[in-house]
């Protein structure tokens, strides 16, 4: 969840290597498509309006699938077919994820589990707990905090490029 991995139907989100078939229906002409699973390891096939494209008609560039043309930048058609040709439906079959989990991702998982063990049994949004005559505990809860992922773990994920991958589009 912290890495914004999209769900694929009933399959759980994962960063492990998997084969994905994804249908794109862009609402406007564009030269690139942003796959929901990353990183893209390889593309098996790309079909535009039912016709399979050759490998020289597209490329993977900075996590995006860029449309190529022999004379200029190519464009994926918009849904509804602009300019009035085809449906604008693009089906891409690709492999995405990691065959071997990177060390920094393993480290982030270890730090997350350590934090969970340290705080086990306590709701991270719980401010106080009192058992009359036995126990009284208080915790500071940051009202601006919107995630239960420890900041240290988010820092590791951000440095590794696993989060905020498409922040430039915002």
Phi and psi in radians as a Rosetta constraint file:
Dihedral C 1 N 2 CA 2 C 2 CIRCULARHARMONIC -1.119 0.35
Dihedral N 2 CA 2 C 2 N 3 CIRCULARHARMONIC -0.486 0.35
Dihedral C 2 N 3 CA 3 C 3 CIRCULARHARMONIC -1.588 0.35
Dihedral N 3 CA 3 C 3 N 4 CIRCULARHARMONIC 0.111 0.35
Dihedral C 3 N 4 CA 4 C 4 CIRCULARHARMONIC 0.958 0.35
Dihedral N 4 CA 4 C 4 N 5 CIRCULARHARMONIC 0.734 0.35
Dihedral C 4 N 5 CA 5 C 5 CIRCULARHARMONIC -1.383 0.35
Dihedral N 5 CA 5 C 5 N 6 CIRCULARHARMONIC 2.176 0.35
Dihedral C 5 N 6 CA 6 C 6 CIRCULARHARMONIC -1.232 0.35
Dihedral N 6 CA 6 C 6 N 7 CIRCULARHARMONIC 2.564 0.35
Dihedral C 6 N 7 CA 7 C 7 CIRCULARHARMONIC -1.319 0.35
Dihedral N 7 CA 7 C 7 N 8 CIRCULARHARMONIC 2.599 0.35
Dihedral C 7 N 8 CA 8 C 8 CIRCULARHARMONIC -2.119 0.35
Dihedral N 8 CA 8 C 8 N 9 CIRCULARHARMONIC 1.452 0.35
Dihedral C 8 N 9 CA 9 C 9 CIRCULARHARMONIC 1.117 0.35
Dihedral N 9 CA 9 C 9 N 10 CIRCULARHARMONIC -2.181 0.35
Dihedral C 9 N 10 CA 10 C 10 CIRCULARHARMONIC -1.560 0.35
Dihedral N 10 CA 10 C 10 N 11 CIRCULARHARMONIC -0.144 0.35
Dihedral C 10 N 11 CA 11 C 11 CIRCULARHARMONIC -1.253 0.35
Dihedral N 11 CA 11 C 11 N 12 CIRCULARHARMONIC 2.338 0.35
Dihedral C 11 N 12 CA 12 C 12 CIRCULARHARMONIC -1.206 0.35
Dihedral N 12 CA 12 C 12 N 13 CIRCULARHARMONIC 2.632 0.35
Dihedral C 12 N 13 CA 13 C 13 CIRCULARHARMONIC -1.048 0.35
Dihedral N 13 CA 13 C 13 N 14 CIRCULARHARMONIC 2.444 0.35
Dihedral C 13 N 14 CA 14 C 14 CIRCULARHARMONIC -2.626 0.35
Dihedral N 14 CA 14 C 14 N 15 CIRCULARHARMONIC 2.716 0.35
Dihedral C 14 N 15 CA 15 C 15 CIRCULARHARMONIC -1.830 0.35
Dihedral N 15 CA 15 C 15 N 16 CIRCULARHARMONIC 0.037 0.35
Dihedral C 15 N 16 CA 16 C 16 CIRCULARHARMONIC -1.322 0.35
Dihedral N 16 CA 16 C 16 N 17 CIRCULARHARMONIC 2.693 0.35
Dihedral C 16 N 17 CA 17 C 17 CIRCULARHARMONIC -1.048 0.35
Dihedral N 17 CA 17 C 17 N 18 CIRCULARHARMONIC 2.266 0.35
Dihedral C 17 N 18 CA 18 C 18 CIRCULARHARMONIC -2.636 0.35
Dihedral N 18 CA 18 C 18 N 19 CIRCULARHARMONIC 2.779 0.35
Dihedral C 18 N 19 CA 19 C 19 CIRCULARHARMONIC -1.677 0.35
Dihedral N 19 CA 19 C 19 N 20 CIRCULARHARMONIC 2.284 0.35
Dihedral C 19 N 20 CA 20 C 20 CIRCULARHARMONIC -2.180 0.35
Dihedral N 20 CA 20 C 20 N 21 CIRCULARHARMONIC 2.404 0.35
Dihedral C 20 N 21 CA 21 C 21 CIRCULARHARMONIC -2.002 0.35
Dihedral N 21 CA 21 C 21 N 22 CIRCULARHARMONIC 2.037 0.35
Dihedral C 21 N 22 CA 22 C 22 CIRCULARHARMONIC -2.188 0.35
Dihedral N 22 CA 22 C 22 N 23 CIRCULARHARMONIC 2.361 0.35
Dihedral C 22 N 23 CA 23 C 23 CIRCULARHARMONIC -1.828 0.35
Dihedral N 23 CA 23 C 23 N 24 CIRCULARHARMONIC 2.232 0.35
Dihedral C 23 N 24 CA 24 C 24 CIRCULARHARMONIC -1.919 0.35
Dihedral N 24 CA 24 C 24 N 25 CIRCULARHARMONIC 2.433 0.35
Dihedral C 24 N 25 CA 25 C 25 CIRCULARHARMONIC -2.334 0.35
Dihedral N 25 CA 25 C 25 N 26 CIRCULARHARMONIC 1.326 0.35
Dihedral C 25 N 26 CA 26 C 26 CIRCULARHARMONIC -1.050 0.35
Dihedral N 26 CA 26 C 26 N 27 CIRCULARHARMONIC 2.472 0.35
Dihedral C 26 N 27 CA 27 C 27 CIRCULARHARMONIC -1.508 0.35
Dihedral N 27 CA 27 C 27 N 28 CIRCULARHARMONIC -0.023 0.35
Dihedral C 27 N 28 CA 28 C 28 CIRCULARHARMONIC -2.705 0.35
Dihedral N 28 CA 28 C 28 N 29 CIRCULARHARMONIC 2.798 0.35
Dihedral C 28 N 29 CA 29 C 29 CIRCULARHARMONIC -1.114 0.35
Dihedral N 29 CA 29 C 29 N 30 CIRCULARHARMONIC 2.417 0.35
Dihedral C 29 N 30 CA 30 C 30 CIRCULARHARMONIC -2.666 0.35
Dihedral N 30 CA 30 C 30 N 31 CIRCULARHARMONIC 2.788 0.35
Dihedral C 30 N 31 CA 31 C 31 CIRCULARHARMONIC -1.597 0.35
Dihedral N 31 CA 31 C 31 N 32 CIRCULARHARMONIC -0.097 0.35
Dihedral C 31 N 32 CA 32 C 32 CIRCULARHARMONIC -2.435 0.35
Dihedral N 32 CA 32 C 32 N 33 CIRCULARHARMONIC 2.788 0.35
Dihedral C 32 N 33 CA 33 C 33 CIRCULARHARMONIC -2.209 0.35
Dihedral N 33 CA 33 C 33 N 34 CIRCULARHARMONIC 2.465 0.35
Dihedral C 33 N 34 CA 34 C 34 CIRCULARHARMONIC -1.840 0.35
Dihedral N 34 CA 34 C 34 N 35 CIRCULARHARMONIC 1.853 0.35
Dihedral C 34 N 35 CA 35 C 35 CIRCULARHARMONIC -1.155 0.35
Dihedral N 35 CA 35 C 35 N 36 CIRCULARHARMONIC 2.604 0.35
Dihedral C 35 N 36 CA 36 C 36 CIRCULARHARMONIC -1.358 0.35
Dihedral N 36 CA 36 C 36 N 37 CIRCULARHARMONIC -0.416 0.35
Dihedral C 36 N 37 CA 37 C 37 CIRCULARHARMONIC -1.892 0.35
Dihedral N 37 CA 37 C 37 N 38 CIRCULARHARMONIC 2.421 0.35
Dihedral C 37 N 38 CA 38 C 38 CIRCULARHARMONIC -2.451 0.35
Dihedral N 38 CA 38 C 38 N 39 CIRCULARHARMONIC 2.851 0.35
Dihedral C 38 N 39 CA 39 C 39 CIRCULARHARMONIC -1.305 0.35
Dihedral N 39 CA 39 C 39 N 40 CIRCULARHARMONIC 2.611 0.35
Dihedral C 39 N 40 CA 40 C 40 CIRCULARHARMONIC -1.345 0.35
Dihedral N 40 CA 40 C 40 N 41 CIRCULARHARMONIC 2.084 0.35
Dihedral C 40 N 41 CA 41 C 41 CIRCULARHARMONIC -1.534 0.35
Dihedral N 41 CA 41 C 41 N 42 CIRCULARHARMONIC -0.713 0.35
Dihedral C 41 N 42 CA 42 C 42 CIRCULARHARMONIC -2.827 0.35
Dihedral N 42 CA 42 C 42 N 43 CIRCULARHARMONIC 2.769 0.35
Dihedral C 42 N 43 CA 43 C 43 CIRCULARHARMONIC -1.966 0.35
Dihedral N 43 CA 43 C 43 N 44 CIRCULARHARMONIC 2.225 0.35
Dihedral C 43 N 44 CA 44 C 44 CIRCULARHARMONIC -1.461 0.35
Dihedral N 44 CA 44 C 44 N 45 CIRCULARHARMONIC -0.825 0.35
Dihedral C 44 N 45 CA 45 C 45 CIRCULARHARMONIC -2.771 0.35
Dihedral N 45 CA 45 C 45 N 46 CIRCULARHARMONIC 2.695 0.35
Dihedral C 45 N 46 CA 46 C 46 CIRCULARHARMONIC -2.330 0.35
Dihedral N 46 CA 46 C 46 N 47 CIRCULARHARMONIC 2.179 0.35
Dihedral C 46 N 47 CA 47 C 47 CIRCULARHARMONIC -2.102 0.35
Dihedral N 47 CA 47 C 47 N 48 CIRCULARHARMONIC 2.219 0.35
Dihedral C 47 N 48 CA 48 C 48 CIRCULARHARMONIC -1.988 0.35
Dihedral N 48 CA 48 C 48 N 49 CIRCULARHARMONIC 2.083 0.35
Dihedral C 48 N 49 CA 49 C 49 CIRCULARHARMONIC 0.922 0.35
Dihedral N 49 CA 49 C 49 N 50 CIRCULARHARMONIC 0.645 0.35
Dihedral C 49 N 50 CA 50 C 50 CIRCULARHARMONIC 1.534 0.35
Dihedral N 50 CA 50 C 50 N 51 CIRCULARHARMONIC -0.149 0.35
Dihedral C 50 N 51 CA 51 C 51 CIRCULARHARMONIC -1.809 0.35
Dihedral N 51 CA 51 C 51 N 52 CIRCULARHARMONIC 2.246 0.35
Dihedral C 51 N 52 CA 52 C 52 CIRCULARHARMONIC -1.284 0.35
Dihedral N 52 CA 52 C 52 N 53 CIRCULARHARMONIC 2.278 0.35
Dihedral C 52 N 53 CA 53 C 53 CIRCULARHARMONIC -1.522 0.35
Dihedral N 53 CA 53 C 53 N 54 CIRCULARHARMONIC 2.691 0.35
Dihedral C 53 N 54 CA 54 C 54 CIRCULARHARMONIC -1.394 0.35
Dihedral N 54 CA 54 C 54 N 55 CIRCULARHARMONIC 2.832 0.35
Dihedral C 54 N 55 CA 55 C 55 CIRCULARHARMONIC -1.170 0.35
Dihedral N 55 CA 55 C 55 N 56 CIRCULARHARMONIC -0.248 0.35
Dihedral C 55 N 56 CA 56 C 56 CIRCULARHARMONIC -1.545 0.35
Dihedral N 56 CA 56 C 56 N 57 CIRCULARHARMONIC 0.000 0.35
Dihedral C 56 N 57 CA 57 C 57 CIRCULARHARMONIC -1.631 0.35
Dihedral N 57 CA 57 C 57 N 58 CIRCULARHARMONIC -0.061 0.35
Dihedral C 57 N 58 CA 58 C 58 CIRCULARHARMONIC -2.727 0.35
Dihedral N 58 CA 58 C 58 N 59 CIRCULARHARMONIC 2.862 0.35
Dihedral C 58 N 59 CA 59 C 59 CIRCULARHARMONIC -2.645 0.35
Dihedral N 59 CA 59 C 59 N 60 CIRCULARHARMONIC 2.795 0.35
Dihedral C 59 N 60 CA 60 C 60 CIRCULARHARMONIC -1.631 0.35
Dihedral N 60 CA 60 C 60 N 61 CIRCULARHARMONIC 2.167 0.35
Dihedral C 60 N 61 CA 61 C 61 CIRCULARHARMONIC -2.428 0.35
Dihedral N 61 CA 61 C 61 N 62 CIRCULARHARMONIC 1.963 0.35
Dihedral C 61 N 62 CA 62 C 62 CIRCULARHARMONIC 0.921 0.35
Dihedral N 62 CA 62 C 62 N 63 CIRCULARHARMONIC 0.777 0.35
Dihedral C 62 N 63 CA 63 C 63 CIRCULARHARMONIC 1.439 0.35
Dihedral N 63 CA 63 C 63 N 64 CIRCULARHARMONIC -0.054 0.35
Dihedral C 63 N 64 CA 64 C 64 CIRCULARHARMONIC -1.892 0.35
Dihedral N 64 CA 64 C 64 N 65 CIRCULARHARMONIC 2.760 0.35
Dihedral C 64 N 65 CA 65 C 65 CIRCULARHARMONIC -1.793 0.35
Dihedral N 65 CA 65 C 65 N 66 CIRCULARHARMONIC 1.931 0.35
Dihedral C 65 N 66 CA 66 C 66 CIRCULARHARMONIC -1.696 0.35
Dihedral N 66 CA 66 C 66 N 67 CIRCULARHARMONIC 2.361 0.35
Dihedral C 66 N 67 CA 67 C 67 CIRCULARHARMONIC -1.424 0.35
Dihedral N 67 CA 67 C 67 N 68 CIRCULARHARMONIC 2.322 0.35
Dihedral C 67 N 68 CA 68 C 68 CIRCULARHARMONIC -1.991 0.35
Dihedral N 68 CA 68 C 68 N 69 CIRCULARHARMONIC 2.700 0.35
Dihedral C 68 N 69 CA 69 C 69 CIRCULARHARMONIC -2.424 0.35
Dihedral N 69 CA 69 C 69 N 70 CIRCULARHARMONIC 2.622 0.35
Dihedral C 69 N 70 CA 70 C 70 CIRCULARHARMONIC -1.183 0.35
Dihedral N 70 CA 70 C 70 N 71 CIRCULARHARMONIC -0.417 0.35
Dihedral C 70 N 71 CA 71 C 71 CIRCULARHARMONIC -1.894 0.35
Dihedral N 71 CA 71 C 71 N 72 CIRCULARHARMONIC -0.379 0.35
Dihedral C 71 N 72 CA 72 C 72 CIRCULARHARMONIC -2.852 0.35
Dihedral N 72 CA 72 C 72 N 73 CIRCULARHARMONIC -3.011 0.35
Dihedral C 72 N 73 CA 73 C 73 CIRCULARHARMONIC -1.098 0.35
Dihedral N 73 CA 73 C 73 N 74 CIRCULARHARMONIC 2.328 0.35
Dihedral C 73 N 74 CA 74 C 74 CIRCULARHARMONIC -1.563 0.35
Dihedral N 74 CA 74 C 74 N 75 CIRCULARHARMONIC 2.876 0.35
Dihedral C 74 N 75 CA 75 C 75 CIRCULARHARMONIC -2.304 0.35
Dihedral N 75 CA 75 C 75 N 76 CIRCULARHARMONIC 2.422 0.35
Dihedral C 75 N 76 CA 76 C 76 CIRCULARHARMONIC -1.353 0.35
Dihedral N 76 CA 76 C 76 N 77 CIRCULARHARMONIC 2.446 0.35
Dihedral C 76 N 77 CA 77 C 77 CIRCULARHARMONIC -1.249 0.35
Dihedral N 77 CA 77 C 77 N 78 CIRCULARHARMONIC 2.663 0.35
Dihedral C 77 N 78 CA 78 C 78 CIRCULARHARMONIC -1.421 0.35
Dihedral N 78 CA 78 C 78 N 79 CIRCULARHARMONIC 2.656 0.35
Dihedral C 78 N 79 CA 79 C 79 CIRCULARHARMONIC -1.042 0.35
Dihedral N 79 CA 79 C 79 N 80 CIRCULARHARMONIC 2.320 0.35
Dihedral C 79 N 80 CA 80 C 80 CIRCULARHARMONIC 1.721 0.35
Dihedral N 80 CA 80 C 80 N 81 CIRCULARHARMONIC -0.141 0.35
Dihedral C 80 N 81 CA 81 C 81 CIRCULARHARMONIC 1.293 0.35
Dihedral N 81 CA 81 C 81 N 82 CIRCULARHARMONIC 1.606 0.35
Dihedral C 81 N 82 CA 82 C 82 CIRCULARHARMONIC -2.110 0.35
Dihedral N 82 CA 82 C 82 N 83 CIRCULARHARMONIC 2.117 0.35
Dihedral C 82 N 83 CA 83 C 83 CIRCULARHARMONIC -1.533 0.35
Dihedral N 83 CA 83 C 83 N 84 CIRCULARHARMONIC 1.780 0.35
Dihedral C 83 N 84 CA 84 C 84 CIRCULARHARMONIC 0.653 0.35
Dihedral N 84 CA 84 C 84 N 85 CIRCULARHARMONIC 0.653 0.35
Dihedral C 84 N 85 CA 85 C 85 CIRCULARHARMONIC -2.308 0.35
Dihedral N 85 CA 85 C 85 N 86 CIRCULARHARMONIC 2.245 0.35
Dihedral C 85 N 86 CA 86 C 86 CIRCULARHARMONIC 1.313 0.35
Dihedral N 86 CA 86 C 86 N 87 CIRCULARHARMONIC -3.021 0.35
Dihedral C 86 N 87 CA 87 C 87 CIRCULARHARMONIC -1.801 0.35
Dihedral N 87 CA 87 C 87 N 88 CIRCULARHARMONIC -0.226 0.35
Dihedral C 87 N 88 CA 88 C 88 CIRCULARHARMONIC 1.337 0.35
Dihedral N 88 CA 88 C 88 N 89 CIRCULARHARMONIC 0.283 0.35
Dihedral C 88 N 89 CA 89 C 89 CIRCULARHARMONIC -1.641 0.35
Dihedral N 89 CA 89 C 89 N 90 CIRCULARHARMONIC 2.237 0.35
Dihedral C 89 N 90 CA 90 C 90 CIRCULARHARMONIC -2.137 0.35
Dihedral N 90 CA 90 C 90 N 91 CIRCULARHARMONIC 2.191 0.35
Dihedral C 90 N 91 CA 91 C 91 CIRCULARHARMONIC -1.968 0.35
Dihedral N 91 CA 91 C 91 N 92 CIRCULARHARMONIC 2.127 0.35
Dihedral C 91 N 92 CA 92 C 92 CIRCULARHARMONIC -2.064 0.35
Dihedral N 92 CA 92 C 92 N 93 CIRCULARHARMONIC 2.242 0.35
Dihedral C 92 N 93 CA 93 C 93 CIRCULARHARMONIC -1.896 0.35
Dihedral N 93 CA 93 C 93 N 94 CIRCULARHARMONIC 2.129 0.35
Dihedral C 93 N 94 CA 94 C 94 CIRCULARHARMONIC -2.571 0.35
Dihedral N 94 CA 94 C 94 N 95 CIRCULARHARMONIC 2.853 0.35
Dihedral C 94 N 95 CA 95 C 95 CIRCULARHARMONIC -1.817 0.35
Dihedral N 95 CA 95 C 95 N 96 CIRCULARHARMONIC 2.339 0.35
Dihedral C 95 N 96 CA 96 C 96 CIRCULARHARMONIC -2.431 0.35
Dihedral N 96 CA 96 C 96 N 97 CIRCULARHARMONIC 2.659 0.35
Dihedral C 96 N 97 CA 97 C 97 CIRCULARHARMONIC 1.913 0.35
Dihedral N 97 CA 97 C 97 N 98 CIRCULARHARMONIC -2.944 0.35
Dihedral C 97 N 98 CA 98 C 98 CIRCULARHARMONIC -2.016 0.35
Dihedral N 98 CA 98 C 98 N 99 CIRCULARHARMONIC 2.228 0.35
Dihedral C 98 N 99 CA 99 C 99 CIRCULARHARMONIC -1.237 0.35
Dihedral N 99 CA 99 C 99 N 100 CIRCULARHARMONIC -0.648 0.35
Dihedral C 99 N 100 CA 100 C 100 CIRCULARHARMONIC -2.096 0.35
Dihedral N 100 CA 100 C 100 N 101 CIRCULARHARMONIC 2.212 0.35
Dihedral C 100 N 101 CA 101 C 101 CIRCULARHARMONIC -1.155 0.35
Dihedral N 101 CA 101 C 101 N 102 CIRCULARHARMONIC 2.184 0.35
Dihedral C 101 N 102 CA 102 C 102 CIRCULARHARMONIC -1.095 0.35
Dihedral N 102 CA 102 C 102 N 103 CIRCULARHARMONIC 2.601 0.35
Dihedral C 102 N 103 CA 103 C 103 CIRCULARHARMONIC -1.032 0.35
Dihedral N 103 CA 103 C 103 N 104 CIRCULARHARMONIC -0.689 0.35
Dihedral C 103 N 104 CA 104 C 104 CIRCULARHARMONIC -1.186 0.35
Dihedral N 104 CA 104 C 104 N 105 CIRCULARHARMONIC -0.524 0.35
Dihedral C 104 N 105 CA 105 C 105 CIRCULARHARMONIC -1.249 0.35
Dihedral N 105 CA 105 C 105 N 106 CIRCULARHARMONIC -0.660 0.35
Dihedral C 105 N 106 CA 106 C 106 CIRCULARHARMONIC -1.092 0.35
Dihedral N 106 CA 106 C 106 N 107 CIRCULARHARMONIC -0.746 0.35
Dihedral C 106 N 107 CA 107 C 107 CIRCULARHARMONIC -1.101 0.35
Dihedral N 107 CA 107 C 107 N 108 CIRCULARHARMONIC -0.731 0.35
Dihedral C 107 N 108 CA 108 C 108 CIRCULARHARMONIC -1.068 0.35
Dihedral N 108 CA 108 C 108 N 109 CIRCULARHARMONIC -0.709 0.35
Dihedral C 108 N 109 CA 109 C 109 CIRCULARHARMONIC -1.128 0.35
Dihedral N 109 CA 109 C 109 N 110 CIRCULARHARMONIC -0.716 0.35
Dihedral C 109 N 110 CA 110 C 110 CIRCULARHARMONIC -1.084 0.35
Dihedral N 110 CA 110 C 110 N 111 CIRCULARHARMONIC -0.813 0.35
Dihedral C 110 N 111 CA 111 C 111 CIRCULARHARMONIC -1.113 0.35
Dihedral N 111 CA 111 C 111 N 112 CIRCULARHARMONIC -0.636 0.35
Dihedral C 111 N 112 CA 112 C 112 CIRCULARHARMONIC -1.137 0.35
Dihedral N 112 CA 112 C 112 N 113 CIRCULARHARMONIC -0.801 0.35
Dihedral C 112 N 113 CA 113 C 113 CIRCULARHARMONIC -1.112 0.35
Dihedral N 113 CA 113 C 113 N 114 CIRCULARHARMONIC -0.715 0.35
Dihedral C 113 N 114 CA 114 C 114 CIRCULARHARMONIC -1.033 0.35
Dihedral N 114 CA 114 C 114 N 115 CIRCULARHARMONIC -0.756 0.35
Dihedral C 114 N 115 CA 115 C 115 CIRCULARHARMONIC -1.145 0.35
Dihedral N 115 CA 115 C 115 N 116 CIRCULARHARMONIC -0.671 0.35
Dihedral C 115 N 116 CA 116 C 116 CIRCULARHARMONIC -1.133 0.35
Dihedral N 116 CA 116 C 116 N 117 CIRCULARHARMONIC -0.727 0.35
Dihedral C 116 N 117 CA 117 C 117 CIRCULARHARMONIC -1.139 0.35
Dihedral N 117 CA 117 C 117 N 118 CIRCULARHARMONIC -0.752 0.35
Dihedral C 117 N 118 CA 118 C 118 CIRCULARHARMONIC -1.069 0.35
Dihedral N 118 CA 118 C 118 N 119 CIRCULARHARMONIC -0.638 0.35
Dihedral C 118 N 119 CA 119 C 119 CIRCULARHARMONIC -1.814 0.35
Dihedral N 119 CA 119 C 119 N 120 CIRCULARHARMONIC 0.291 0.35
Dihedral C 119 N 120 CA 120 C 120 CIRCULARHARMONIC -1.029 0.35
Dihedral N 120 CA 120 C 120 N 121 CIRCULARHARMONIC 2.448 0.35
Dihedral C 120 N 121 CA 121 C 121 CIRCULARHARMONIC 1.502 0.35
Dihedral N 121 CA 121 C 121 N 122 CIRCULARHARMONIC -0.083 0.35
Dihedral C 121 N 122 CA 122 C 122 CIRCULARHARMONIC -2.080 0.35
Dihedral N 122 CA 122 C 122 N 123 CIRCULARHARMONIC 2.287 0.35
Dihedral C 122 N 123 CA 123 C 123 CIRCULARHARMONIC -1.148 0.35
Dihedral N 123 CA 123 C 123 N 124 CIRCULARHARMONIC 2.200 0.35
Dihedral C 123 N 124 CA 124 C 124 CIRCULARHARMONIC -1.108 0.35
Dihedral N 124 CA 124 C 124 N 125 CIRCULARHARMONIC -0.255 0.35
Dihedral C 124 N 125 CA 125 C 125 CIRCULARHARMONIC -1.754 0.35
Dihedral N 125 CA 125 C 125 N 126 CIRCULARHARMONIC 0.048 0.35
Dihedral C 125 N 126 CA 126 C 126 CIRCULARHARMONIC -1.317 0.35
Dihedral N 126 CA 126 C 126 N 127 CIRCULARHARMONIC 2.209 0.35
Dihedral C 126 N 127 CA 127 C 127 CIRCULARHARMONIC -1.615 0.35
Dihedral N 127 CA 127 C 127 N 128 CIRCULARHARMONIC -0.543 0.35
Dihedral C 127 N 128 CA 128 C 128 CIRCULARHARMONIC -2.712 0.35
Dihedral N 128 CA 128 C 128 N 129 CIRCULARHARMONIC 2.676 0.35
Dihedral C 128 N 129 CA 129 C 129 CIRCULARHARMONIC -2.470 0.35
Dihedral N 129 CA 129 C 129 N 130 CIRCULARHARMONIC 2.298 0.35
Dihedral C 129 N 130 CA 130 C 130 CIRCULARHARMONIC -2.295 0.35
Dihedral N 130 CA 130 C 130 N 131 CIRCULARHARMONIC 2.257 0.35
Dihedral C 130 N 131 CA 131 C 131 CIRCULARHARMONIC -2.043 0.35
Dihedral N 131 CA 131 C 131 N 132 CIRCULARHARMONIC 1.835 0.35
Dihedral C 131 N 132 CA 132 C 132 CIRCULARHARMONIC -0.857 0.35
Dihedral N 132 CA 132 C 132 N 133 CIRCULARHARMONIC 2.226 0.35
Dihedral C 132 N 133 CA 133 C 133 CIRCULARHARMONIC 1.320 0.35
Dihedral N 133 CA 133 C 133 N 134 CIRCULARHARMONIC -0.012 0.35
Dihedral C 133 N 134 CA 134 C 134 CIRCULARHARMONIC -2.159 0.35
Dihedral N 134 CA 134 C 134 N 135 CIRCULARHARMONIC -0.868 0.35
Dihedral C 134 N 135 CA 135 C 135 CIRCULARHARMONIC -2.662 0.35
Dihedral N 135 CA 135 C 135 N 136 CIRCULARHARMONIC 2.469 0.35
Dihedral C 135 N 136 CA 136 C 136 CIRCULARHARMONIC -2.471 0.35
Dihedral N 136 CA 136 C 136 N 137 CIRCULARHARMONIC 2.101 0.35
Dihedral C 136 N 137 CA 137 C 137 CIRCULARHARMONIC -2.236 0.35
Dihedral N 137 CA 137 C 137 N 138 CIRCULARHARMONIC 2.553 0.35
Dihedral C 137 N 138 CA 138 C 138 CIRCULARHARMONIC -2.380 0.35
Dihedral N 138 CA 138 C 138 N 139 CIRCULARHARMONIC 2.512 0.35
Dihedral C 138 N 139 CA 139 C 139 CIRCULARHARMONIC -2.277 0.35
Dihedral N 139 CA 139 C 139 N 140 CIRCULARHARMONIC 2.597 0.35
Dihedral C 139 N 140 CA 140 C 140 CIRCULARHARMONIC -1.538 0.35
Dihedral N 140 CA 140 C 140 N 141 CIRCULARHARMONIC 2.254 0.35
Dihedral C 140 N 141 CA 141 C 141 CIRCULARHARMONIC -2.051 0.35
Dihedral N 141 CA 141 C 141 N 142 CIRCULARHARMONIC 2.101 0.35
Dihedral C 141 N 142 CA 142 C 142 CIRCULARHARMONIC -1.206 0.35
Dihedral N 142 CA 142 C 142 N 143 CIRCULARHARMONIC 2.027 0.35
Dihedral C 142 N 143 CA 143 C 143 CIRCULARHARMONIC -1.151 0.35
Dihedral N 143 CA 143 C 143 N 144 CIRCULARHARMONIC -0.361 0.35
Dihedral C 143 N 144 CA 144 C 144 CIRCULARHARMONIC -1.481 0.35
Dihedral N 144 CA 144 C 144 N 145 CIRCULARHARMONIC -0.209 0.35
Dihedral C 144 N 145 CA 145 C 145 CIRCULARHARMONIC -1.284 0.35
Dihedral N 145 CA 145 C 145 N 146 CIRCULARHARMONIC 2.166 0.35
Dihedral C 145 N 146 CA 146 C 146 CIRCULARHARMONIC -1.952 0.35
Dihedral N 146 CA 146 C 146 N 147 CIRCULARHARMONIC 0.089 0.35
Dihedral C 146 N 147 CA 147 C 147 CIRCULARHARMONIC -2.380 0.35
Dihedral N 147 CA 147 C 147 N 148 CIRCULARHARMONIC 2.594 0.35
Dihedral C 147 N 148 CA 148 C 148 CIRCULARHARMONIC -1.584 0.35
Dihedral N 148 CA 148 C 148 N 149 CIRCULARHARMONIC 0.011 0.35
Dihedral C 148 N 149 CA 149 C 149 CIRCULARHARMONIC -1.336 0.35
Dihedral N 149 CA 149 C 149 N 150 CIRCULARHARMONIC 2.153 0.35
Dihedral C 149 N 150 CA 150 C 150 CIRCULARHARMONIC -1.009 0.35
Dihedral N 150 CA 150 C 150 N 151 CIRCULARHARMONIC 2.507 0.35
Dihedral C 150 N 151 CA 151 C 151 CIRCULARHARMONIC -0.966 0.35
Dihedral N 151 CA 151 C 151 N 152 CIRCULARHARMONIC -0.645 0.35
Dihedral C 151 N 152 CA 152 C 152 CIRCULARHARMONIC -1.047 0.35
Dihedral N 152 CA 152 C 152 N 153 CIRCULARHARMONIC -0.714 0.35
Dihedral C 152 N 153 CA 153 C 153 CIRCULARHARMONIC -1.199 0.35
Dihedral N 153 CA 153 C 153 N 154 CIRCULARHARMONIC -0.743 0.35
Dihedral C 153 N 154 CA 154 C 154 CIRCULARHARMONIC -1.085 0.35
Dihedral N 154 CA 154 C 154 N 155 CIRCULARHARMONIC -0.644 0.35
Dihedral C 154 N 155 CA 155 C 155 CIRCULARHARMONIC -1.099 0.35
Dihedral N 155 CA 155 C 155 N 156 CIRCULARHARMONIC -0.759 0.35
Dihedral C 155 N 156 CA 156 C 156 CIRCULARHARMONIC -1.087 0.35
Dihedral N 156 CA 156 C 156 N 157 CIRCULARHARMONIC -0.779 0.35
Dihedral C 156 N 157 CA 157 C 157 CIRCULARHARMONIC -1.138 0.35
Dihedral N 157 CA 157 C 157 N 158 CIRCULARHARMONIC -0.694 0.35
Dihedral C 157 N 158 CA 158 C 158 CIRCULARHARMONIC -1.171 0.35
Dihedral N 158 CA 158 C 158 N 159 CIRCULARHARMONIC -0.770 0.35
Dihedral C 158 N 159 CA 159 C 159 CIRCULARHARMONIC -1.087 0.35
Dihedral N 159 CA 159 C 159 N 160 CIRCULARHARMONIC -0.582 0.35
Dihedral C 159 N 160 CA 160 C 160 CIRCULARHARMONIC -1.417 0.35
Dihedral N 160 CA 160 C 160 N 161 CIRCULARHARMONIC -0.121 0.35
Dihedral C 160 N 161 CA 161 C 161 CIRCULARHARMONIC 1.428 0.35
Dihedral N 161 CA 161 C 161 N 162 CIRCULARHARMONIC 0.329 0.35
Dihedral C 161 N 162 CA 162 C 162 CIRCULARHARMONIC -1.527 0.35
Dihedral N 162 CA 162 C 162 N 163 CIRCULARHARMONIC -0.317 0.35
Dihedral C 162 N 163 CA 163 C 163 CIRCULARHARMONIC -2.159 0.35
Dihedral N 163 CA 163 C 163 N 164 CIRCULARHARMONIC 2.831 0.35
Dihedral C 163 N 164 CA 164 C 164 CIRCULARHARMONIC 0.971 0.35
Dihedral N 164 CA 164 C 164 N 165 CIRCULARHARMONIC 0.615 0.35
Dihedral C 164 N 165 CA 165 C 165 CIRCULARHARMONIC -1.173 0.35
Dihedral N 165 CA 165 C 165 N 166 CIRCULARHARMONIC -0.556 0.35
Dihedral C 165 N 166 CA 166 C 166 CIRCULARHARMONIC -2.035 0.35
Dihedral N 166 CA 166 C 166 N 167 CIRCULARHARMONIC 0.470 0.35
Dihedral C 166 N 167 CA 167 C 167 CIRCULARHARMONIC -1.038 0.35
Dihedral N 167 CA 167 C 167 N 168 CIRCULARHARMONIC -0.463 0.35
Dihedral C 167 N 168 CA 168 C 168 CIRCULARHARMONIC -1.169 0.35
Dihedral N 168 CA 168 C 168 N 169 CIRCULARHARMONIC -0.294 0.35
Dihedral C 168 N 169 CA 169 C 169 CIRCULARHARMONIC -1.510 0.35
Dihedral N 169 CA 169 C 169 N 170 CIRCULARHARMONIC -0.265 0.35
